[in-house]
Amino acid sequence: MTGHDGFREFVLARQQALTRTAYLLTGDAHLAEDLLQSVLVNVARHWPKLARDGNPEAYTRKALVNQYVSWRRRPRHELPSADPPERSVSYDEAALDRIVLRRALDRLTRKQRAVIVLRFWEDLTEAQTAAALGCSVGTVKSQTHHALARLRALAPELMEESEMQEVLR
């Protein structure tokens, strides 16, 4: 037996959910994989203590958010193309809503985006979100309020909060 017993099983059991959270935070599949990988390396270092007397999932989620918020990556610039796409693409209304919401999420601050992802995607309580972010419940409330107001301004077509919550899920 090693001190890392159970780590592999934890990763296999929670990888899909953690990857989704990382993707919602970063908005990019490749960055999400990088983020999760770097976090899991750190989780592995602390695994013996986490497995013995901690909550590995909460620790991992908090580490994901902290790493995401602290990343100092160069902005990625897309190069516009003068050539239109070969064929048109049709989207259903829900897909369009997700695209609009994703673009709006990209324009939030990292902390606001983290609050929205934790509260509405992960369905954490205000107290759990505060614990994951290392802040007060009042900060979570105000960040949620400001983030939702910004989302409403950026995506007025998703004005109803219940609609926005459905798109986030």
PyMOL commands that set and color helices and strands:
alter all, ss='L'
color gray80, all
select helices_A, chain A and resi 7-26+29-53+56-70+93-106+110-121+126-133+137-154+156-158+161-168
alter helices_A, ss='H'
color red, helices_A
deselect
rebuild
show_as cartoon
